[in-house]
Amino acid sequence: MLENNDKLNNEEVENVSNETSQNSENVIAGLGKEEVQRALYSIDKDFNPSNFEKDIEEKRLEYFTKSDKLNLISKIVRPIIMVLAIAGAIMAFLGIDIVNYVGYGLIGFAVVALIVYTLVMRKLRPNGKVYSEYVTKQFNNYTYHDARYSNVFADNEERIQLSQVSSDRVYSGVKDLGSRNVCKGLFNKFSFLSCDLSVQGGEKNNRVDLFFGKYITYENRLKFDGRIVINVCLSNDNSVKNYDLPNDVLDLKEVLKDGTLTVYASEGLHYENVITDEFLNKLSQLKVAKETHLINVNVVIWGGHSAIYLSYDDESLTLPYKNVFVKDNIEILKNNQLNALELLEIVNKDKHIKTDKIETKETEVSE
């Protein structure tokens, strides 16, 4: 289970590495050594980005060429087996002995053919899970191919807990979430976490999408009471539909509004000591626009915790399948994550931020 102030220092990373290599049978309960190595792995430091696009496309073509051929065979064989079975059933009930025998024979042949067909297709059909794991691993190698990252591990089996997202208080009424590709490591020697995340609210039979995109946390040594939520959306005049806006800010005060940027903070908090001009300049490098596929940004900061929610359209986080793979989308994701971590790094300072006490007057109760 992930904790709110999840720390991953160098010693912990090395311990994970040693445990994985020395006793990988027991790293993830219920998985064998080969499965563990697929689920929990370190980023390849010797990765060559020059072959990245070519390697992914070759693997995609290999997967879908084989899959398409088997689908064509399936479209031909299945109807033939069905016709034989139906013909056999009709002949078996005609009341003519010789015809009945032929009918039973056709039914038997159809059953055997179906069993053999199913077993052969199961053996020949390419493994979609293995393909997606390969692509995800290559995406991670490409994303973390930067000298500022170190000791990065990906875990396909780990899931973000609902309590972690709920405690951010960016979204209220969080009922369900899905996460994948949880990566942990160090960025400029401080711990981070990154994953693909979807958040939903509403009732069980009527779920409402609250967020879909990249969720990133970074180490934070600030000390202050209250919290800050920053939002950058597509439009401030409803000319374009906005997505994934924060809905848990009713207890906060709107302290800054500039175009599509809105800053909310706890009343009395000297937020300007956190949200500096340097911070805002770096935030502006995250281009929120439909053309960039980044359609909303939410940042939450409180004492000891920083997180950023980068909302993307469906196309950005979809693995390459039917269409020819080009690295444009993964390049956007990579650069945005670097900008996000650089942004959160600005507020990773060991200092105390003042919060004024808000005096409340007692109301006299008349008899």
GUBADREN-561343 format. One record per residue (C-alpha): residue in three letters; residue number from 1; z, y, x. Coordinates in steps of 0.001 Angstrom, whole numbers, plus 500000, padded with zeros to 6 digits. Each point is the difference from the previous one (the first is absolute). Layout:
% residues N
<"ALA",NUM,<Z,Y,X>>
...
//
This chain:
% residues 367
<"MET",1,<500000,500000,500000>>
<"LEU",2,<499123,503436,501251>>
<"GLU",3,<502777,502533,500266>>
<"ASN",4,<499644,503747,499356>>
<"ASN",5,<500696,500937,503611>>
<"ASP",6,<498069,497169,501600>>
<"LYS",7,<500198,500241,503811>>
<"LEU",8,<497793,498077,502394>>
<"ASN",9,<500772,500812,503615>>
<"ASN",10,<498489,498520,503156>>
<"GLU",11,<502638,497295,500323>>
<"GLU",12,<499531,498849,496404>>
<"VAL",13,<496220,499886,500435>>
<"GLU",14,<500326,497886,503141>>
<"ASN",15,<502385,497650,498188>>
<"VAL",16,<497471,499527,497202>>
<"SER",17,<497328,499219,502591>>
<"ASN",18,<502168,497450,501809>>
<"GLU",19,<501131,498281,496812>>
<"THR",20,<496412,499799,498766>>
<"SER",21,<498705,498372,503186>>
<"GLN",22,<502979,497696,500672>>
<"ASN",23,<500827,498799,496508>>
<"SER",24,<497124,500893,497727>>
<"GLU",25,<500601,496944,497789>>
<"ASN",26,<503111,501733,498617>>
<"VAL",27,<498940,503654,499909>>
<"ILE",28,<498837,499815,496385>>
<"ALA",29,<501592,497287,497891>>
<"GLY",30,<497580,497444,498654>>
<"LEU",31,<497095,500862,502295>>
<"GLY",32,<498693,497939,502894>>
<"LYS",33,<499281,501351,503476>>
<"GLU",34,<496338,500839,499297>>
<"GLU",35,<500844,501713,496697>>
<"VAL",36,<502775,502010,501648>>
<"GLN",37,<497638,501229,502701>>
<"ARG",38,<497590,501187,497289>>
<"ALA",39,<502756,501681,497984>>
<"LEU",40,<501998,501661,502798>>
<"TYR",41,<498112,501270,503006>>
<"SER",42,<499984,502817,502529>>
<"ILE",43,<497135,502449,500295>>
<"ASP",44,<497476,499034,502681>>
<"LYS",45,<500392,502454,502891>>
<"ASP",46,<496702,498815,501524>>
<"PHE",47,<498024,500669,496821>>
<"ASN",48,<496494,501382,500634>>
<"PRO",49,<499116,502544,497268>>
<"SER",50,<496343,500144,501065>>
<"ASN",51,<499357,496592,498361>>
<"PHE",52,<502189,500634,496954>>
<"GLU",53,<497304,500827,497437>>
<"LYS",54,<497624,497271,501229>>
<"ASP",55,<502689,497287,499982>>
<"ILE",56,<501138,500823,496458>>
<"GLU",57,<496444,500042,498663>>
<"GLU",58,<499164,496657,501651>>
<"LYS",59,<503071,498403,498465>>
<"ARG",60,<499197,501536,496599>>
<"LEU",61,<496403,498707,500105>>
<"GLU",62,<501161,496543,501064>>
<"TYR",63,<502489,499856,497141>>
<"PHE",64,<497687,501227,497251>>
<"THR",65,<496864,498185,501132>>
<"LYS",66,<501863,496719,499749>>
<"SER",67,<501742,501038,496780>>
<"ASP",68,<496719,501058,498343>>
<"LYS",69,<498300,496716,500920>>
<"LEU",70,<502846,497996,498519>>
<"ASN",71,<499967,502132,496851>>
<"LEU",72,<496271,499287,499608>>
<"ILE",73,<500605,496264,500409>>
<"SER",74,<502803,500248,497455>>
<"LYS",75,<497727,501692,497452>>
<"ILE",76,<497524,497118,500340>>
<"VAL",77,<502327,496984,500231>>
<"ARG",78,<502554,500886,497311>>
<"PRO",79,<497442,500229,497139>>
<"ILE",80,<498388,496714,501089>>
<"ILE",81,<503374,498216,499921>>
<"MET",82,<500772,501552,496617>>
<"VAL",83,<496631,498919,498562>>
<"LEU",84,<500511,496423,501256>>
<"ALA",85,<503495,499867,498482>>
<"ILE",86,<498808,501341,496623>>
<"ALA",87,<496984,497677,499932>>
<"GLY",88,<502228,497044,500864>>
<"ALA",89,<502471,500899,497220>>
<"ILE",90,<497197,500190,497404>>
<"MET",91,<498483,496690,501100>>
<"ALA",92,<503409,498301,499980>>
<"PHE",93,<500361,500669,496268>>
<"LEU",94,<496492,499048,498803>>
<"GLY",95,<501040,496415,499111>>
<"ILE",96,<497271,498303,502071>>
<"ASP",97,<501537,497704,502631>>
<"ILE",98,<497568,500617,502831>>
<"VAL",99,<500055,503745,499312>>
<"ASN",100,<503800,499951,499847>>
<"TYR",101,<500178,498389,503439>>
<"VAL",102,<497638,502592,501454>>
<"GLY",103,<502125,502722,498392>>
<"TYR",104,<503226,498647,501500>>
<"GLY",105,<498228,499742,503340>>
<"LEU",106,<498896,503639,499817>>
<"ILE",107,<503533,501120,499125>>
<"GLY",108,<501437,498021,502911>>
<"PHE",109,<497360,501354,502367>>
<"ALA",110,<500717,503573,498828>>
<"VAL",111,<503746,499564,500574>>
<"VAL",112,<499502,498592,503506>>
<"ALA",113,<497422,502701,500788>>
<"LEU",114,<502425,502701,498851>>
<"ILE",115,<502813,498618,502187>>
<"VAL",116,<497744,499738,503066>>
<"TYR",117,<498551,503463,499334>>
<"THR",118,<503476,501552,499692>>
<"LEU",119,<501258,498387,503225>>
<"VAL",120,<496883,500947,501981>>
<"MET",121,<500005,503594,498753>>
<"ARG",122,<503683,500351,500782>>
<"LYS",123,<499325,498796,503538>>
<"LEU",124,<496934,502197,500582>>
<"ARG",125,<501042,503207,498234>>
<"PRO",126,<501080,502715,502468>>
<"ASN",127,<503693,500888,499934>>
<"GLY",128,<500391,503465,498503>>
<"LYS",129,<503590,500333,501238>>
<"VAL",130,<499009,499247,503596>>
<"TYR",131,<497169,502540,499742>>
<"SER",132,<502256,502751,498616>>
<"GLU",133,<502636,499282,502661>>
<"TYR",134,<497377,500274,502745>>
<"VAL",135,<498689,503319,498668>>
<"THR",136,<503514,501402,499522>>
<"LYS",137,<500930,499029,503551>>
<"GLN",138,<496887,501692,501393>>
<"PHE",139,<500716,503092,497891>>
<"ASN",140,<503505,500121,501473>>
<"ASN",141,<498706,499581,503544>>
<"TYR",142,<497649,502923,499415>>
<"THR",143,<502581,502177,498233>>
<"TYR",144,<502638,499587,502704>>
<"HIS",145,<497635,500367,502940>>
<"ASP",146,<501725,503157,501219>>
<"ALA",147,<502266,500431,503024>>
<"ARG",148,<502747,501574,497889>>
<"TYR",149,<500589,496711,498168>>
<"SER",150,<502031,497264,501633>>
<"ASN",151,<501539,496654,499026>>
<"VAL",152,<498224,499942,496639>>
<"PHE",153,<500412,496861,497897>>
<"ALA",154,<498300,499159,496718>>
<"ASP",155,<501550,497682,497426>>
<"ASN",156,<497816,498681,497170>>
<"GLU",157,<502999,498396,498318>>
<"GLU",158,<502376,502981,499886>>
<"ARG",159,<500220,502094,496841>>
<"ILE",160,<501395,503473,499407>>
<"GLN",161,<502997,499917,497688>>
<"LEU",162,<500101,501985,496770>>
<"SER",163,<503352,501544,500995>>
<"GLN",164,<498439,501611,503089>>
<"VAL",165,<497328,501815,497995>>
<"SER",166,<502407,500909,497202>>
<"SER",167,<502437,501579,502474>>
<"ASP",168,<497271,502387,501206>>
<"ARG",169,<500147,501613,496555>>
<"VAL",170,<496368,501037,500056>>
<"TYR",171,<499267,497944,496896>>
<"SER",172,<502411,499343,497141>>
<"GLY",173,<499949,496941,497786>>
<"VAL",174,<498629,497685,502712>>
<"LYS",175,<499799,496529,498450>>
<"ASP",176,<497675,498039,502233>>
<"LEU",177,<498229,500261,503318>>
<"GLY",178,<497691,498014,502233>>
<"SER",179,<499724,500242,503760>>
<"ARG",180,<497962,498365,502737>>
<"ASN",181,<499342,500267,503721>>
<"VAL",182,<503451,501265,500981>>
<"CYS",183,<499838,501287,503582>>
<"LYS",184,<502991,501091,502089>>
<"GLY",185,<500203,501371,503494>>
<"LEU",186,<500459,503110,502073>>
<"PHE",187,<498062,503258,499942>>
<"ASN",188,<500866,502200,502954>>
<"LYS",189,<503053,497785,500512>>
<"PHE",190,<501422,500448,496483>>
<"SER",191,<499848,497383,497256>>
<"PHE",192,<497520,500069,497138>>
<"LEU",193,<498900,497796,497119>>
<"SER",194,<496595,500007,498312>>
<"CYS",195,<498571,497931,497153>>
<"ASP",196,<497624,499972,497051>>
<"LEU",197,<502029,500674,496869>>
<"SER",198,<499524,500217,496243>>
<"VAL",199,<502752,501322,497719>>
<"GLN",200,<500166,499600,496235>>
<"GLY",201,<502280,501236,497240>>
<"GLY",202,<500135,499582,496235>>
<"GLU",203,<500902,496981,497924>>
<"LYS",204,<499177,496437,500982>>
<"ASN",205,<497042,499715,497630>>
<"ASN",206,<498829,503566,500573>>
<"ARG",207,<500123,500751,503721>>
<"VAL",208,<499075,503491,501242>>
<"ASP",209,<498594,500544,503493>>
<"LEU",210,<502164,502436,501981>>
<"PHE",211,<498621,499545,503510>>
<"PHE",212,<497339,498097,501941>>
<"GLY",213,<499419,500480,503703>>
<"LYS",214,<501767,500015,503367>>
<"TYR",215,<503778,500246,500258>>
<"ILE",216,<501342,501105,503397>>
<"THR",217,<503550,500617,501214>>
<"TYR",218,<501130,501463,503314>>
<"GLU",219,<503320,500415,501743>>
<"ASN",220,<501967,503086,498974>>
<"ARG",221,<503157,501352,501692>>
<"LEU",222,<500467,503049,497771>>
<"LYS",223,<503309,500569,498259>>
<"PHE",224,<500103,501902,496715>>
<"ASP",225,<501007,499670,496374>>
<"GLY",226,<497361,499682,497296>>
<"ARG",227,<496338,499245,500471>>
<"ILE",228,<496541,501526,500268>>
<"VAL",229,<496801,498807,498301>>
<"ILE",230,<496616,501438,500995>>
<"ASN",231,<496835,499431,497979>>
<"VAL",232,<496356,500737,500797>>
<"CYS",233,<497684,499207,497100>>
<"LEU",234,<496299,500302,499217>>
<"SER",235,<500193,502960,497642>>
<"ASN",236,<502436,502750,498985>>
<"ASP",237,<498027,501113,496930>>
<"ASN",238,<499206,496648,498354>>
<"SER",239,<496332,500376,500950>>
<"VAL",240,<500265,496531,501576>>
<"LYS",241,<502208,497157,498829>>
<"ASN",242,<503076,499552,502201>>
<"TYR",243,<501439,496622,500949>>
<"ASP",244,<503413,498647,500995>>
<"LEU",245,<501898,503281,499549>>
<"PRO",246,<503776,499763,500617>>
<"ASN",247,<501958,499684,496755>>
<"ASP",248,<503582,499848,501303>>
<"VAL",249,<500482,503652,500977>>
<"LEU",250,<501760,501386,496913>>
<"ASP",251,<503242,500411,501963>>
<"LEU",252,<498163,501961,502709>>
<"LYS",253,<498901,503614,500158>>
<"GLU",254,<496404,501034,500635>>
<"VAL",255,<500439,502046,503178>>
<"LEU",256,<496400,500396,501153>>
<"LYS",257,<496659,500016,498201>>
<"ASP",258,<496745,500623,501855>>
<"GLY",259,<496811,498754,498364>>
<"THR",260,<500203,496221,499748>>
<"LEU",261,<503183,499910,502118>>
<"THR",262,<503391,499866,498288>>
<"VAL",263,<503377,499656,501707>>
<"TYR",264,<503088,498926,498049>>
<"ALA",265,<503504,500122,501499>>
<"SER",266,<503608,499618,498962>>
<"GLU",267,<501421,503344,498941>>
<"GLY",268,<501857,501740,502818>>
<"LEU",269,<498282,497993,502746>>
<"HIS",270,<498532,502061,502844>>
<"TYR",271,<496741,498084,499705>>
<"GLU",272,<498129,502458,502269>>
<"ASN",273,<501865,498476,502959>>
<"VAL",274,<498285,496705,499185>>
<"ILE",275,<496664,501069,498517>>
<"THR",276,<498942,502292,502832>>
<"ASP",277,<496616,501626,500630>>
<"GLU",278,<499319,497255,502539>>
<"PHE",279,<500664,497400,497318>>
<"LEU",280,<497741,501722,497456>>
<"ASN",281,<497191,500417,502542>>
<"LYS",282,<500109,496296,500814>>
<"LEU",283,<500169,499115,496286>>
<"SER",284,<496801,501991,499404>>
<"GLN",285,<498155,497561,502299>>
<"LEU",286,<500351,497364,497295>>
<"LYS",287,<496941,500974,497966>>
<"VAL",288,<500619,499167,496346>>
<"ALA",289,<496604,499762,498322>>
<"LYS",290,<497912,497398,498177>>
<"GLU",291,<497469,500068,502852>>
<"THR",292,<502685,498911,502486>>
<"HIS",293,<501327,497292,497626>>
<"LEU",294,<503508,501472,500500>>
<"ILE",295,<500894,501159,496495>>
<"ASN",296,<503693,500943,500277>>
<"VAL",297,<502820,500375,502526>>
<"ASN",298,<503738,499794,499325>>
<"VAL",299,<502593,500474,502741>>
<"VAL",300,<503713,499394,499496>>
<"ILE",301,<502665,501033,502515>>
<"TRP",302,<503749,499595,499843>>
<"GLY",303,<502677,499651,502640>>
<"GLY",304,<499092,496910,502032>>
<"HIS",305,<496781,499126,498179>>
<"SER",306,<496380,501193,499891>>
<"ALA",307,<497144,498388,498070>>
<"ILE",308,<496455,500917,499045>>
<"TYR",309,<497884,498662,497153>>
<"LEU",310,<496245,500288,500645>>
<"SER",311,<498061,499297,496794>>
<"TYR",312,<496498,498542,500359>>
<"ASP",313,<497228,498967,497648>>
<"ASP",314,<499338,496282,499515>>
<"GLU",315,<497057,499965,502397>>
<"SER",316,<502087,500970,503038>>
<"LEU",317,<502433,497078,499905>>
<"THR",318,<497526,497300,498937>>
<"LEU",319,<499068,497388,502587>>
<"PRO",320,<496246,499674,500735>>
<"TYR",321,<498364,497488,497688>>
<"LYS",322,<496614,500469,498383>>
<"ASN",323,<498904,503180,501787>>
<"VAL",324,<499057,500432,503667>>
<"PHE",325,<503082,501021,501968>>
<"VAL",326,<500141,503412,501646>>
<"LYS",327,<503167,501316,501583>>
<"ASP",328,<500026,503432,498316>>
<"ASN",329,<502846,499216,497598>>
<"ILE",330,<502199,498278,502573>>
<"GLU",331,<499387,502937,502344>>
<"ILE",332,<501342,502350,497301>>
<"LEU",333,<503050,497791,499480>>
<"LYS",334,<500639,499821,503730>>
<"ASN",335,<499789,503764,500557>>
<"ASN",336,<502035,500825,496914>>
<"GLN",337,<502768,497664,501111>>
<"LEU",338,<500083,501649,503419>>
<"ASN",339,<500197,503426,498355>>
<"ALA",340,<502739,498771,497672>>
<"LEU",341,<502101,498651,502857>>
<"GLU",342,<499483,503202,502006>>
<"LEU",343,<501141,501904,496901>>
<"LEU",344,<503154,497922,499558>>
<"GLU",345,<500650,500226,503734>>
<"ILE",346,<500434,503776,499633>>
<"VAL",347,<503095,499524,497830>>
<"ASN",348,<501459,497249,502198>>
<"LYS",349,<502563,502318,501565>>
<"ASP",350,<503683,499477,500611>>
<"LYS",351,<501359,503017,498184>>
<"HIS",352,<501975,501024,496942>>
<"ILE",353,<498369,502046,497225>>
<"LYS",354,<502283,502272,498015>>
<"THR",355,<500363,499681,496255>>
<"ASP",356,<501755,502866,498223>>
<"LYS",357,<502653,499150,497493>>
<"ILE",358,<499012,500971,496501>>
<"GLU",359,<502912,501597,498179>>
<"THR",360,<500296,499296,496311>>
<"LYS",361,<502084,502141,497639>>
<"GLU",362,<502231,498232,497568>>
<"THR",363,<499297,500881,496399>>
<"GLU",364,<503051,501111,498040>>
<"VAL",365,<500606,497902,496968>>
<"SER",366,<501078,502066,497026>>
<"GLU",367,<502528,498603,497721>>
//
